Amino acid sequence: MNTKNKESEAKAKRDKFIKFAEYRTNVAISSIKRIGNLSNKRAYEYGNDDIKKIFKFLRATLNETESKFNNIKSKDDDFRL
């Protein structure tokens, strides 16, 4: 593969990363903001332990996701209250 093709392929991969990173990050941010809507005490019943558990799991998931970029193995679990 010549240098021109490698540069073109690298640019295509970069463009693809940017496209998906922006989209997926914005979806994640939107979802996190919707979790904030659960703070409405008139509509929902929850305790401090519930809130601590939610945010502990979100932080752990974010840390696990970041570790993938650093080539560190992580576990994938689903959140449950």
mmCIF file of the N, C-alpha and C atoms, coordinates in Angstrom:
data_MODEL
# 
_entry.id   MODEL 
# 
loop_
_atom_site.group_PDB 
_atom_site.id 
_atom_site.type_symbol 
_atom_site.label_atom_id 
_atom_site.label_alt_id 
_atom_site.label_comp_id 
_atom_site.label_asym_id 
_atom_site.label_entity_id 
_atom_site.label_seq_id 
_atom_site.pdbx_PDB_ins_code 
_atom_site.Cartn_x 
_atom_site.Cartn_y 
_atom_site.Cartn_z 
_atom_site.occupancy 
_atom_site.B_iso_or_equiv 
_atom_site.pdbx_formal_charge 
_atom_site.auth_seq_id 
_atom_site.auth_comp_id 
_atom_site.auth_asym_id 
_atom_site.auth_atom_id 
_atom_site.pdbx_PDB_model_num 
ATOM 1   N N  . MET A 1 1  ? 0.857   -1.171 0.000  1.00 0.00 ? 1  MET A N  1 
ATOM 2   C CA . MET A 1 1  ? 0.000   0.000  0.000  1.00 0.00 ? 1  MET A CA 1 
ATOM 3   C C  . MET A 1 1  ? 0.905   1.236  0.000  1.00 0.00 ? 1  MET A C  1 
ATOM 4   N N  . ASN A 1 2  ? 0.624   2.161  -0.874 1.00 0.00 ? 2  ASN A N  1 
ATOM 5   C CA . ASN A 1 2  ? 1.478   3.350  -0.941 1.00 0.00 ? 2  ASN A CA 1 
ATOM 6   C C  . ASN A 1 2  ? 1.083   4.377  0.120  1.00 0.00 ? 2  ASN A C  1 
ATOM 7   N N  . THR A 1 3  ? 1.928   5.363  0.277  1.00 0.00 ? 3  THR A N  1 
ATOM 8   C CA . THR A 1 3  ? 1.749   6.383  1.316  1.00 0.00 ? 3  THR A CA 1 
ATOM 9   C C  . THR A 1 3  ? 0.445   7.139  1.140  1.00 0.00 ? 3  THR A C  1 
ATOM 10  N N  . LYS A 1 4  ? 0.085   7.422  -0.100 1.00 0.00 ? 4  LYS A N  1 
ATOM 11  C CA . LYS A 1 4  ? -1.156  8.169  -0.388 1.00 0.00 ? 4  LYS A CA 1 
ATOM 12  C C  . LYS A 1 4  ? -2.377  7.385  0.090  1.00 0.00 ? 4  LYS A C  1 
ATOM 13  N N  . ASN A 1 5  ? -2.383  6.069  -0.177 1.00 0.00 ? 5  ASN A N  1 
ATOM 14  C CA . ASN A 1 5  ? -3.501  5.224  0.256  1.00 0.00 ? 5  ASN A CA 1 
ATOM 15  C C  . ASN A 1 5  ? -3.559  5.109  1.775  1.00 0.00 ? 5  ASN A C  1 
ATOM 16  N N  . LYS A 1 6  ? -2.392  5.003  2.413  1.00 0.00 ? 6  LYS A N  1 
ATOM 17  C CA . LYS A 1 6  ? -2.355  4.924  3.881  1.00 0.00 ? 6  LYS A CA 1 
ATOM 18  C C  . LYS A 1 6  ? -2.894  6.198  4.510  1.00 0.00 ? 6  LYS A C  1 
ATOM 19  N N  . GLU A 1 7  ? -2.520  7.338  3.962  1.00 0.00 ? 7  GLU A N  1 
ATOM 20  C CA . GLU A 1 7  ? -3.013  8.613  4.472  1.00 0.00 ? 7  GLU A CA 1 
ATOM 21  C C  . GLU A 1 7  ? -4.515  8.738  4.271  1.00 0.00 ? 7  GLU A C  1 
ATOM 22  N N  . SER A 1 8  ? -4.973  8.297  3.117  1.00 0.00 ? 8  SER A N  1 
ATOM 23  C CA . SER A 1 8  ? -6.401  8.346  2.821  1.00 0.00 ? 8  SER A CA 1 
ATOM 24  C C  . SER A 1 8  ? -7.189  7.438  3.766  1.00 0.00 ? 8  SER A C  1 
ATOM 25  N N  . GLU A 1 9  ? -6.656  6.240  4.005  1.00 0.00 ? 9  GLU A N  1 
ATOM 26  C CA . GLU A 1 9  ? -7.309  5.299  4.916  1.00 0.00 ? 9  GLU A CA 1 
ATOM 27  C C  . GLU A 1 9  ? -7.306  5.840  6.348  1.00 0.00 ? 9  GLU A C  1 
ATOM 28  N N  . ALA A 1 10 ? -6.192  6.432  6.761  1.00 0.00 ? 10 ALA A N  1 
ATOM 29  C CA . ALA A 1 10 ? -6.100  7.009  8.106  1.00 0.00 ? 10 ALA A CA 1 
ATOM 30  C C  . ALA A 1 10 ? -7.108  8.145  8.270  1.00 0.00 ? 10 ALA A C  1 
ATOM 31  N N  . LYS A 1 11 ? -7.251  8.983  7.259  1.00 0.00 ? 11 LYS A N  1 
ATOM 32  C CA . LYS A 1 11 ? -8.212  10.084 7.311  1.00 0.00 ? 11 LYS A CA 1 
ATOM 33  C C  . LYS A 1 11 ? -9.641  9.549  7.383  1.00 0.00 ? 11 LYS A C  1 
ATOM 34  N N  . ALA A 1 12 ? -9.933  8.513  6.599  1.00 0.00 ? 12 ALA A N  1 
ATOM 35  C CA . ALA A 1 12 ? -11.268 7.915  6.624  1.00 0.00 ? 12 ALA A CA 1 
ATOM 36  C C  . ALA A 1 12 ? -11.573 7.338  8.003  1.00 0.00 ? 12 ALA A C  1 
ATOM 37  N N  . LYS A 1 13 ? -10.587 6.669  8.602  1.00 0.00 ? 13 LYS A N  1 
ATOM 38  C CA . LYS A 1 13 ? -10.785 6.108  9.944  1.00 0.00 ? 13 LYS A CA 1 
ATOM 39  C C  . LYS A 1 13 ? -10.986 7.217  10.966 1.00 0.00 ? 13 LYS A C  1 
ATOM 40  N N  . ARG A 1 14 ? -10.218 8.302  10.829 1.00 0.00 ? 14 ARG A N  1 
ATOM 41  C CA . ARG A 1 14 ? -10.342 9.448  11.741 1.00 0.00 ? 14 ARG A CA 1 
ATOM 42  C C  . ARG A 1 14 ? -11.717 10.086 11.611 1.00 0.00 ? 14 ARG A C  1 
ATOM 43  N N  . ASP A 1 15 ? -12.154 10.298 10.379 1.00 0.00 ? 15 ASP A N  1 
ATOM 44  C CA . ASP A 1 15 ? -13.475 10.889 10.137 1.00 0.00 ? 15 ASP A CA 1 
ATOM 45  C C  . ASP A 1 15 ? -14.583 10.018 10.719 1.00 0.00 ? 15 ASP A C  1 
ATOM 46  N N  . LYS A 1 16 ? -14.440 8.703  10.551 1.00 0.00 ? 16 LYS A N  1 
ATOM 47  C CA . LYS A 1 16 ? -15.426 7.758  11.082 1.00 0.00 ? 16 LYS A CA 1 
ATOM 48  C C  . LYS A 1 16 ? -15.444 7.814  12.610 1.00 0.00 ? 16 LYS A C  1 
ATOM 49  N N  . PHE A 1 17 ? -14.254 7.883  13.226 1.00 0.00 ? 17 PHE A N  1 
ATOM 50  C CA . PHE A 1 17 ? -14.173 7.983  14.679 1.00 0.00 ? 17 PHE A CA 1 
ATOM 51  C C  . PHE A 1 17 ? -14.870 9.244  15.170 1.00 0.00 ? 17 PHE A C  1 
ATOM 52  N N  . ILE A 1 18 ? -14.578 10.369 14.534 1.00 0.00 ? 18 ILE A N  1 
ATOM 53  C CA . ILE A 1 18 ? -15.180 11.642 14.938 1.00 0.00 ? 18 ILE A CA 1 
ATOM 54  C C  . ILE A 1 18 ? -16.697 11.574 14.826 1.00 0.00 ? 18 ILE A C  1 
ATOM 55  N N  . LYS A 1 19 ? -17.189 11.046 13.721 1.00 0.00 ? 19 LYS A N  1 
ATOM 56  C CA . LYS A 1 19 ? -18.631 10.942 13.494 1.00 0.00 ? 19 LYS A CA 1 
ATOM 57  C C  . LYS A 1 19 ? -19.302 10.134 14.608 1.00 0.00 ? 19 LYS A C  1 
ATOM 58  N N  . PHE A 1 20 ? -18.773 8.944  14.876 1.00 0.00 ? 20 PHE A N  1 
ATOM 59  C CA . PHE A 1 20 ? -19.391 8.079  15.884 1.00 0.00 ? 20 PHE A CA 1 
ATOM 60  C C  . PHE A 1 20 ? -19.143 8.584  17.297 1.00 0.00 ? 20 PHE A C  1 
ATOM 61  N N  . ALA A 1 21 ? -17.961 9.127  17.577 1.00 0.00 ? 21 ALA A N  1 
ATOM 62  C CA . ALA A 1 21 ? -17.659 9.630  18.924 1.00 0.00 ? 21 ALA A CA 1 
ATOM 63  C C  . ALA A 1 21 ? -18.587 10.785 19.282 1.00 0.00 ? 21 ALA A C  1 
ATOM 64  N N  . GLU A 1 22 ? -18.772 11.712 18.353 1.00 0.00 ? 22 GLU A N  1 
ATOM 65  C CA . GLU A 1 22 ? -19.662 12.846 18.632 1.00 0.00 ? 22 GLU A CA 1 
ATOM 66  C C  . GLU A 1 22 ? -21.094 12.374 18.832 1.00 0.00 ? 22 GLU A C  1 
ATOM 67  N N  . TYR A 1 23 ? -21.562 11.504 17.951 1.00 0.00 ? 23 TYR A N  1 
ATOM 68  C CA . TYR A 1 23 ? -22.946 11.022 18.050 1.00 0.00 ? 23 TYR A CA 1 
ATOM 69  C C  . TYR A 1 23 ? -23.159 10.263 19.362 1.00 0.00 ? 23 TYR A C  1 
ATOM 70  N N  . ARG A 1 24 ? -22.299 9.288  19.638 1.00 0.00 ? 24 ARG A N  1 
ATOM 71  C CA . ARG A 1 24 ? -22.485 8.447  20.822 1.00 0.00 ? 24 ARG A CA 1 
ATOM 72  C C  . ARG A 1 24 ? -22.295 9.230  22.115 1.00 0.00 ? 24 ARG A C  1 
ATOM 73  N N  . THR A 1 25 ? -21.370 10.166 22.124 1.00 0.00 ? 25 THR A N  1 
ATOM 74  C CA . THR A 1 25 ? -21.170 10.995 23.316 1.00 0.00 ? 25 THR A CA 1 
ATOM 75  C C  . THR A 1 25 ? -22.394 11.862 23.567 1.00 0.00 ? 25 THR A C  1 
ATOM 76  N N  . ASN A 1 26 ? -22.947 12.444 22.524 1.00 0.00 ? 26 ASN A N  1 
ATOM 77  C CA . ASN A 1 26 ? -24.150 13.266 22.690 1.00 0.00 ? 26 ASN A CA 1 
ATOM 78  C C  . ASN A 1 26 ? -25.347 12.442 23.145 1.00 0.00 ? 26 ASN A C  1 
ATOM 79  N N  . VAL A 1 27 ? -25.477 11.206 22.662 1.00 0.00 ? 27 VAL A N  1 
ATOM 80  C CA . VAL A 1 27 ? -26.549 10.314 23.120 1.00 0.00 ? 27 VAL A CA 1 
ATOM 81  C C  . VAL A 1 27 ? -26.350 9.996  24.605 1.00 0.00 ? 27 VAL A C  1 
ATOM 82  N N  . ALA A 1 28 ? -25.115 9.708  24.994 1.00 0.00 ? 28 ALA A N  1 
ATOM 83  C CA . ALA A 1 28 ? -24.822 9.402  26.400 1.00 0.00 ? 28 ALA A CA 1 
ATOM 84  C C  . ALA A 1 28 ? -25.131 10.598 27.296 1.00 0.00 ? 28 ALA A C  1 
ATOM 85  N N  . ILE A 1 29 ? -24.729 11.778 26.865 1.00 0.00 ? 29 ILE A N  1 
ATOM 86  C CA . ILE A 1 29 ? -24.994 12.997 27.652 1.00 0.00 ? 29 ILE A CA 1 
ATOM 87  C C  . ILE A 1 29 ? -26.496 13.209 27.807 1.00 0.00 ? 29 ILE A C  1 
ATOM 88  N N  . SER A 1 30 ? -27.222 13.025 26.727 1.00 0.00 ? 30 SER A N  1 
ATOM 89  C CA . SER A 1 30 ? -28.675 13.177 26.773 1.00 0.00 ? 30 SER A CA 1 
ATOM 90  C C  . SER A 1 30 ? -29.297 12.177 27.754 1.00 0.00 ? 30 SER A C  1 
ATOM 91  N N  . SER A 1 31 ? -28.822 10.942 27.720 1.00 0.00 ? 31 SER A N  1 
ATOM 92  C CA . SER A 1 31 ? -29.344 9.916  28.631 1.00 0.00 ? 31 SER A CA 1 
ATOM 93  C C  . SER A 1 31 ? -29.017 10.245 30.082 1.00 0.00 ? 31 SER A C  1 
ATOM 94  N N  . ILE A 1 32 ? -27.818 10.728 30.328 1.00 0.00 ? 32 ILE A N  1 
ATOM 95  C CA . ILE A 1 32 ? -27.428 11.103 31.695 1.00 0.00 ? 32 ILE A CA 1 
ATOM 96  C C  . ILE A 1 32 ? -28.298 12.251 32.194 1.00 0.00 ? 32 ILE A C  1 
ATOM 97  N N  . LYS A 1 33 ? -28.566 13.213 31.327 1.00 0.00 ? 33 LYS A N  1 
ATOM 98  C CA . LYS A 1 33 ? -29.441 14.326 31.727 1.00 0.00 ? 33 LYS A CA 1 
ATOM 99  C C  . LYS A 1 33 ? -30.847 13.831 32.045 1.00 0.00 ? 33 LYS A C  1 
ATOM 100 N N  . ARG A 1 34 ? -31.319 12.809 31.333 1.00 0.00 ? 34 ARG A N  1 
ATOM 101 C CA . ARG A 1 34 ? -32.651 12.252 31.624 1.00 0.00 ? 34 ARG A CA 1 
ATOM 102 C C  . ARG A 1 34 ? -32.673 11.568 32.985 1.00 0.00 ? 34 ARG A C  1 
ATOM 103 N N  . ILE A 1 35 ? -31.531 11.010 33.401 1.00 0.00 ? 35 ILE A N  1 
ATOM 104 C CA . ILE A 1 35 ? -31.465 10.442 34.752 1.00 0.00 ? 35 ILE A CA 1 
ATOM 105 C C  . ILE A 1 35 ? -31.741 11.545 35.768 1.00 0.00 ? 35 ILE A C  1 
ATOM 106 N N  . GLY A 1 36 ? -31.265 12.754 35.482 1.00 0.00 ? 36 GLY A N  1 
ATOM 107 C CA . GLY A 1 36 ? -31.523 13.895 36.357 1.00 0.00 ? 36 GLY A CA 1 
ATOM 108 C C  . GLY A 1 36 ? -32.995 14.189 36.524 1.00 0.00 ? 36 GLY A C  1 
ATOM 109 N N  . ASN A 1 37 ? -33.791 13.872 35.523 1.00 0.00 ? 37 ASN A N  1 
ATOM 110 C CA . ASN A 1 37 ? -35.238 14.076 35.621 1.00 0.00 ? 37 ASN A CA 1 
ATOM 111 C C  . ASN A 1 37 ? -35.863 13.209 36.716 1.00 0.00 ? 37 ASN A C  1 
ATOM 112 N N  . LEU A 1 38 ? -35.175 12.139 37.100 1.00 0.00 ? 38 LEU A N  1 
ATOM 113 C CA . LEU A 1 38 ? -35.677 11.273 38.167 1.00 0.00 ? 38 LEU A CA 1 
ATOM 114 C C  . LEU A 1 38 ? -35.621 11.944 39.534 1.00 0.00 ? 38 LEU A C  1 
ATOM 115 N N  . SER A 1 39 ? -34.987 13.110 39.621 1.00 0.00 ? 39 SER A N  1 
ATOM 116 C CA . SER A 1 39 ? -34.869 13.806 40.903 1.00 0.00 ? 39 SER A CA 1 
ATOM 117 C C  . SER A 1 39 ? -36.184 14.453 41.339 1.00 0.00 ? 39 SER A C  1 
ATOM 118 N N  . ASN A 1 40 ? -37.182 14.454 40.491 1.00 0.00 ? 40 ASN A N  1 
ATOM 119 C CA . ASN A 1 40 ? -38.478 15.054 40.801 1.00 0.00 ? 40 ASN A CA 1 
ATOM 120 C C  . ASN A 1 40 ? -39.188 14.214 41.869 1.00 0.00 ? 40 ASN A C  1 
ATOM 121 N N  . LYS A 1 41 ? -39.145 14.701 43.102 1.00 0.00 ? 41 LYS A N  1 
ATOM 122 C CA . LYS A 1 41 ? -39.744 13.970 44.232 1.00 0.00 ? 41 LYS A CA 1 
ATOM 123 C C  . LYS A 1 41 ? -41.270 13.866 44.134 1.00 0.00 ? 41 LYS A C  1 
ATOM 124 N N  . ARG A 1 42 ? -41.886 14.762 43.365 1.00 0.00 ? 42 ARG A N  1 
ATOM 125 C CA . ARG A 1 42 ? -43.350 14.673 43.198 1.00 0.00 ? 42 ARG A CA 1 
ATOM 126 C C  . ARG A 1 42 ? -43.734 13.498 42.315 1.00 0.00 ? 42 ARG A C  1 
ATOM 127 N N  . ALA A 1 43 ? -42.817 13.046 41.461 1.00 0.00 ? 43 ALA A N  1 
ATOM 128 C CA . ALA A 1 43 ? -43.128 11.963 40.528 1.00 0.00 ? 43 ALA A CA 1 
ATOM 129 C C  . ALA A 1 43 ? -42.495 10.634 40.923 1.00 0.00 ? 43 ALA A C  1 
ATOM 130 N N  . TYR A 1 44 ? -41.423 10.680 41.722 1.00 0.00 ? 44 TYR A N  1 
ATOM 131 C CA . TYR A 1 44 ? -40.666 9.465  42.027 1.00 0.00 ? 44 TYR A CA 1 
ATOM 132 C C  . TYR A 1 44 ? -40.349 9.367  43.507 1.00 0.00 ? 44 TYR A C  1 
ATOM 133 N N  . GLU A 1 45 ? -40.227 8.157  43.978 1.00 0.00 ? 45 GLU A N  1 
ATOM 134 C CA . GLU A 1 45 ? -39.819 7.872  45.355 1.00 0.00 ? 45 GLU A CA 1 
ATOM 135 C C  . GLU A 1 45 ? -38.464 7.187  45.295 1.00 0.00 ? 45 GLU A C  1 
ATOM 136 N N  . TYR A 1 46 ? -37.480 7.746  45.996 1.00 0.00 ? 46 TYR A N  1 
ATOM 137 C CA . TYR A 1 46 ? -36.132 7.176  46.004 1.00 0.00 ? 46 TYR A CA 1 
ATOM 138 C C  . TYR A 1 46 ? -35.417 7.606  47.267 1.00 0.00 ? 46 TYR A C  1 
ATOM 139 N N  . GLY A 1 47 ? -34.367 6.872  47.583 1.00 0.00 ? 47 GLY A N  1 
ATOM 140 C CA . GLY A 1 47 ? -33.568 7.202  48.761 1.00 0.00 ? 47 GLY A CA 1 
ATOM 141 C C  . GLY A 1 47 ? -32.136 7.525  48.375 1.00 0.00 ? 47 GLY A C  1 
ATOM 142 N N  . ASN A 1 48 ? -31.390 8.010  49.351 1.00 0.00 ? 48 ASN A N  1 
ATOM 143 C CA . ASN A 1 48 ? -29.985 8.350  49.117 1.00 0.00 ? 48 ASN A CA 1 
ATOM 144 C C  . ASN A 1 48 ? -29.170 7.146  48.656 1.00 0.00 ? 48 ASN A C  1 
ATOM 145 N N  . ASP A 1 49 ? -29.502 5.969  49.181 1.00 0.00 ? 49 ASP A N  1 
ATOM 146 C CA . ASP A 1 49 ? -28.784 4.764  48.760 1.00 0.00 ? 49 ASP A CA 1 
ATOM 147 C C  . ASP A 1 49 ? -28.985 4.493  47.274 1.00 0.00 ? 49 ASP A C  1 
ATOM 148 N N  . ASP A 1 50 ? -30.199 4.742  46.776 1.00 0.00 ? 50 ASP A N  1 
ATOM 149 C CA . ASP A 1 50 ? -30.468 4.563  45.342 1.00 0.00 ? 50 ASP A CA 1 
ATOM 150 C C  . ASP A 1 50 ? -29.594 5.498  44.508 1.00 0.00 ? 50 ASP A C  1 
ATOM 151 N N  . ILE A 1 51 ? -29.532 6.745  44.931 1.00 0.00 ? 51 ILE A N  1 
ATOM 152 C CA . ILE A 1 51 ? -28.760 7.752  44.197 1.00 0.00 ? 51 ILE A CA 1 
ATOM 153 C C  . ILE A 1 51 ? -27.279 7.403  44.224 1.00 0.00 ? 51 ILE A C  1 
ATOM 154 N N  . LYS A 1 52 ? -26.766 7.020  45.387 1.00 0.00 ? 52 LYS A N  1 
ATOM 155 C CA . LYS A 1 52 ? -25.359 6.631  45.500 1.00 0.00 ? 52 LYS A CA 1 
ATOM 156 C C  . LYS A 1 52 ? -25.044 5.453  44.592 1.00 0.00 ? 52 LYS A C  1 
ATOM 157 N N  . LYS A 1 53 ? -25.951 4.487  44.552 1.00 0.00 ? 53 LYS A N  1 
ATOM 158 C CA . LYS A 1 53 ? -25.731 3.297  43.733 1.00 0.00 ? 53 LYS A CA 1 
ATOM 159 C C  . LYS A 1 53 ? -25.712 3.649  42.240 1.00 0.00 ? 53 LYS A C  1 
ATOM 160 N N  . ILE A 1 54 ? -26.635 4.492  41.816 1.00 0.00 ? 54 ILE A N  1 
ATOM 161 C CA . ILE A 1 54 ? -26.686 4.915  40.407 1.00 0.00 ? 54 ILE A CA 1 
ATOM 162 C C  . ILE A 1 54 ? -25.371 5.584  40.014 1.00 0.00 ? 54 ILE A C  1 
ATOM 163 N N  . PHE A 1 55 ? -24.941 6.564  40.801 1.00 0.00 ? 55 PHE A N  1 
ATOM 164 C CA . PHE A 1 55 ? -23.755 7.331  40.420 1.00 0.00 ? 55 PHE A CA 1 
ATOM 165 C C  . PHE A 1 55 ? -22.465 6.546  40.600 1.00 0.00 ? 55 PHE A C  1 
ATOM 166 N N  . LYS A 1 56 ? -22.442 5.635  41.544 1.00 0.00 ? 56 LYS A N  1 
ATOM 167 C CA . LYS A 1 56 ? -21.281 4.759  41.685 1.00 0.00 ? 56 LYS A CA 1 
ATOM 168 C C  . LYS A 1 56 ? -21.136 3.891  40.440 1.00 0.00 ? 56 LYS A C  1 
ATOM 169 N N  . PHE A 1 57 ? -22.253 3.356  39.967 1.00 0.00 ? 57 PHE A N  1 
ATOM 170 C CA . PHE A 1 57 ? -22.212 2.503  38.785 1.00 0.00 ? 57 PHE A CA 1 
ATOM 171 C C  . PHE A 1 57 ? -21.864 3.307  37.533 1.00 0.00 ? 57 PHE A C  1 
ATOM 172 N N  . LEU A 1 58 ? -22.414 4.510  37.418 1.00 0.00 ? 58 LEU A N  1 
ATOM 173 C CA . LEU A 1 58 ? -22.074 5.353  36.260 1.00 0.00 ? 58 LEU A CA 1 
ATOM 174 C C  . LEU A 1 58 ? -20.579 5.670  36.241 1.00 0.00 ? 58 LEU A C  1 
ATOM 175 N N  . ARG A 1 59 ? -20.019 6.027  37.402 1.00 0.00 ? 59 ARG A N  1 
ATOM 176 C CA . ARG A 1 59 ? -18.580 6.325  37.468 1.00 0.00 ? 59 ARG A CA 1 
ATOM 177 C C  . ARG A 1 59 ? -17.747 5.097  37.110 1.00 0.00 ? 59 ARG A C  1 
ATOM 178 N N  . ALA A 1 60 ? -18.141 3.942  37.645 1.00 0.00 ? 60 ALA A N  1 
ATOM 179 C CA . ALA A 1 60 ? -17.402 2.706  37.360 1.00 0.00 ? 60 ALA A CA 1 
ATOM 180 C C  . ALA A 1 60 ? -17.469 2.367  35.872 1.00 0.00 ? 60 ALA A C  1 
ATOM 181 N N  . THR A 1 61 ? -18.637 2.536  35.277 1.00 0.00 ? 61 THR A N  1 
ATOM 182 C CA . THR A 1 61 ? -18.793 2.257  33.851 1.00 0.00 ? 61 THR A CA 1 
ATOM 183 C C  . THR A 1 61 ? -17.962 3.217  33.017 1.00 0.00 ? 61 THR A C  1 
ATOM 184 N N  . LEU A 1 62 ? -17.947 4.470  33.398 1.00 0.00 ? 62 LEU A N  1 
ATOM 185 C CA . LEU A 1 62 ? -17.123 5.455  32.691 1.00 0.00 ? 62 LEU A CA 1 
ATOM 186 C C  . LEU A 1 62 ? -15.637 5.104  32.816 1.00 0.00 ? 62 LEU A C  1 
ATOM 187 N N  . ASN A 1 63 ? -15.213 4.710  34.005 1.00 0.00 ? 63 ASN A N  1 
ATOM 188 C CA . ASN A 1 63 ? -13.817 4.299  34.205 1.00 0.00 ? 63 ASN A CA 1 
ATOM 189 C C  . ASN A 1 63 ? -13.475 3.066  33.378 1.00 0.00 ? 63 ASN A C  1 
ATOM 190 N N  . GLU A 1 64 ? -14.379 2.096  33.329 1.00 0.00 ? 64 GLU A N  1 
ATOM 191 C CA . GLU A 1 64 ? -14.157 0.889  32.534 1.00 0.00 ? 64 GLU A CA 1 
ATOM 192 C C  . GLU A 1 64 ? -14.062 1.229  31.048 1.00 0.00 ? 64 GLU A C  1 
ATOM 193 N N  . THR A 1 65 ? -14.911 2.134  30.605 1.00 0.00 ? 65 THR A N  1 
ATOM 194 C CA . THR A 1 65 ? -14.892 2.541  29.202 1.00 0.00 ? 65 THR A CA 1 
ATOM 195 C C  . THR A 1 65 ? -13.589 3.253  28.873 1.00 0.00 ? 65 THR A C  1 
ATOM 196 N N  . GLU A 1 66 ? -13.156 4.138  29.758 1.00 0.00 ? 66 GLU A N  1 
ATOM 197 C CA . GLU A 1 66 ? -11.887 4.832  29.539 1.00 0.00 ? 66 GLU A CA 1 
ATOM 198 C C  . GLU A 1 66 ? -10.727 3.844  29.493 1.00 0.00 ? 66 GLU A C  1 
ATOM 199 N N  . SER A 1 67 ? -10.783 2.804  30.326 1.00 0.00 ? 67 SER A N  1 
ATOM 200 C CA . SER A 1 67 ? -9.699  1.824  30.357 1.00 0.00 ? 67 SER A CA 1 
ATOM 201 C C  . SER A 1 67 ? -9.581  1.064  29.040 1.00 0.00 ? 67 SER A C  1 
ATOM 202 N N  . LYS A 1 68 ? -10.665 0.949  28.299 1.00 0.00 ? 68 LYS A N  1 
ATOM 203 C CA . LYS A 1 68 ? -10.604 0.296  26.984 1.00 0.00 ? 68 LYS A CA 1 
ATOM 204 C C  . LYS A 1 68 ? -9.681  1.060  26.041 1.00 0.00 ? 68 LYS A C  1 
ATOM 205 N N  . PHE A 1 69 ? -9.631  2.358  26.192 1.00 0.00 ? 69 PHE A N  1 
ATOM 206 C CA . PHE A 1 69 ? -8.748  3.171  25.366 1.00 0.00 ? 69 PHE A CA 1 
ATOM 207 C C  . PHE A 1 69 ? -7.293  3.030  25.811 1.00 0.00 ? 69 PHE A C  1 
ATOM 208 N N  . ASN A 1 70 ? -7.095  2.525  27.025 1.00 0.00 ? 70 ASN A N  1 
ATOM 209 C CA . ASN A 1 70 ? -5.748  2.299  27.545 1.00 0.00 ? 70 ASN A CA 1 
ATOM 210 C C  . ASN A 1 70 ? -5.386  0.816  27.534 1.00 0.00 ? 70 ASN A C  1 
ATOM 211 N N  . ASN A 1 71 ? -6.194  0.012  26.814 1.00 0.00 ? 71 ASN A N  1 
ATOM 212 C CA . ASN A 1 71 ? -5.966  -1.433 26.661 1.00 0.00 ? 71 ASN A CA 1 
ATOM 213 C C  . ASN A 1 71 ? -5.937  -2.190 27.970 1.00 0.00 ? 71 ASN A C  1 
ATOM 214 N N  . ILE A 1 72 ? -6.813  -1.799 28.885 1.00 0.00 ? 72 ILE A N  1 
ATOM 215 C CA . ILE A 1 72 ? -6.950  -2.509 30.154 1.00 0.00 ? 72 ILE A CA 1 
ATOM 216 C C  . ILE A 1 72 ? -8.272  -3.261 30.109 1.00 0.00 ? 72 ILE A C  1 
ATOM 217 N N  . LYS A 1 73 ? -8.230  -4.555 30.427 1.00 0.00 ? 73 LYS A N  1 
ATOM 218 C CA . LYS A 1 73 ? -9.457  -5.359 30.401 1.00 0.00 ? 73 LYS A CA 1 
ATOM 219 C C  . LYS A 1 73 ? -10.421 -4.885 31.478 1.00 0.00 ? 73 LYS A C  1 
ATOM 220 N N  . SER A 1 74 ? -11.723 -4.930 31.149 1.00 0.00 ? 74 SER A N  1 
ATOM 221 C CA . SER A 1 74 ? -12.750 -4.562 32.118 1.00 0.00 ? 74 SER A CA 1 
ATOM 222 C C  . SER A 1 74 ? -13.922 -5.516 31.983 1.00 0.00 ? 74 SER A C  1 
ATOM 223 N N  . LYS A 1 75 ? -14.789 -5.515 32.998 1.00 0.00 ? 75 LYS A N  1 
ATOM 224 C CA . LYS A 1 75 ? -15.969 -6.375 32.958 1.00 0.00 ? 75 LYS A CA 1 
ATOM 225 C C  . LYS A 1 75 ? -17.160 -5.577 32.468 1.00 0.00 ? 75 LYS A C  1 
ATOM 226 N N  . ASP A 1 76 ? -18.115 -6.240 31.867 1.00 0.00 ? 76 ASP A N  1 
ATOM 227 C CA . ASP A 1 76 ? -19.332 -5.586 31.399 1.00 0.00 ? 76 ASP A CA 1 
ATOM 228 C C  . ASP A 1 76 ? -20.503 -6.141 32.193 1.00 0.00 ? 76 ASP A C  1 
ATOM 229 N N  . ASP A 1 77 ? -21.127 -5.283 32.978 1.00 0.00 ? 77 ASP A N  1 
ATOM 230 C CA . ASP A 1 77 ? -22.283 -5.672 33.785 1.00 0.00 ? 77 ASP A CA 1 
ATOM 231 C C  . ASP A 1 77 ? -23.436 -4.713 33.497 1.00 0.00 ? 77 ASP A C  1 
ATOM 232 N N  . ASP A 1 78 ? -24.631 -5.193 33.725 1.00 0.00 ? 78 ASP A N  1 
ATOM 233 C CA . ASP A 1 78 ? -25.806 -4.354 33.612 1.00 0.00 ? 78 ASP A CA 1 
ATOM 234 C C  . ASP A 1 78 ? -26.123 -3.756 34.976 1.00 0.00 ? 78 ASP A C  1 
ATOM 235 N N  . PHE A 1 79 ? -26.614 -2.525 34.977 1.00 0.00 ? 79 PHE A N  1 
ATOM 236 C CA . PHE A 1 79 ? -26.980 -1.855 36.222 1.00 0.00 ? 79 PHE A CA 1 
ATOM 237 C C  . PHE A 1 79 ? -28.294 -2.394 36.758 1.00 0.00 ? 79 PHE A C  1 
ATOM 238 N N  . ARG A 1 80 ? -28.359 -2.601 38.056 1.00 0.00 ? 80 ARG A N  1 
ATOM 239 C CA . ARG A 1 80 ? -29.589 -2.995 38.753 1.00 0.00 ? 80 ARG A CA 1 
ATOM 240 C C  . ARG A 1 80 ? -29.614 -2.292 40.096 1.00 0.00 ? 80 ARG A C  1 
ATOM 241 N N  . LEU A 1 81 ? -30.779 -1.803 40.491 1.00 0.00 ? 81 LEU A N  1 
ATOM 242 C CA . LEU A 1 81 ? -30.931 -1.199 41.833 1.00 0.00 ? 81 LEU A CA 1 
ATOM 243 C C  . LEU A 1 81 ? -31.096 -2.279 42.868 1.00 0.00 ? 81 LEU A C  1 
# 
